[in-house]
Amino acid sequence: MFAAGTDTTFTNLEWTISELLRHPQIMKKLQHEARQIGQGRSMITEDDLDSMPYLKAVLKETLRLHTPLPLLVPRESTQDVKLLGYDIMAGTQVIINAWAIARDGLIWEEPNKFKPERFLESSIDYKGFHFELIPFGAGRRGCPANQFAMVINEIVLANLVYKFHFTLSGGVDLDMSETSGLTVHKKLPILVRATPCC
């Protein structure tokens, strides 16, 4: 469980920083929010997170585009059911493709575009009952640590953008290729220069 929690948290932060580097105007907007909240204090605390809607939107959008576990943990149907015209018998193993749902053009406008603003006026959340965004699974069988994971992601990202300016190191292009596997990582690591801003 520890490995699963740290691997997906690291993966989410790496994808988030990568997307922010690709979209400097979004990075500036997030830094502005963090600096307004931080007001020169040494760090942003957990108490500040509820006042940071753009931070939450950036992380939701990253989870939508870069779901750490694209195929959710398999489940087994407990009874016969008819779903969208298909007969699914009891005992059938079911695998949900969260990656495909998160990029479905019938659900999302411009599904392959990184647009955190789509979550600012939306009730869609990753907490398990909005089936458009299910990086942690859904319902009773969703990841029990999703709240903890997101608080960690929020506090780390908030403090990183609060304290540092990020640029790509040495004029290197940002490769957004993915690896294949249980967890989807960046194929090539990002080389970032973090410069203290304050």
Salt bridges, closest charged atoms under 4 A:
ASP7 OD1 - HIS185 NE2 3.17
GLU19 OE1 - ARG22 NH1 3.27
GLU19 OE1 - HIS23 ND1 3.44
GLU19 OE2 - HIS66 NE2 2.67
ASP48 OD2 - ARG41 NH2 2.99
GLU61 OE1 - ARG64 NE 2.80
GLU61 OE1 - ARG118 NE 3.09
ASP87 OD1 - LYS82 NZ 3.06
GLU109 OE2 - LYS115 NZ 3.88
GLU110 OE2 - LYS113 NZ 3.54
GLU110 OE1 - LYS115 NZ 2.92
GLU117 OE2 - LYS29 NZ 3.50
ASP125 OD1 - LYS60 NZ 3.58
ASP125 OD2 - LYS127 NZ 3.30
GLU154 OE1 - LYS56 NZ 2.91
GLU178 OE2 - HIS66 ND1 3.99
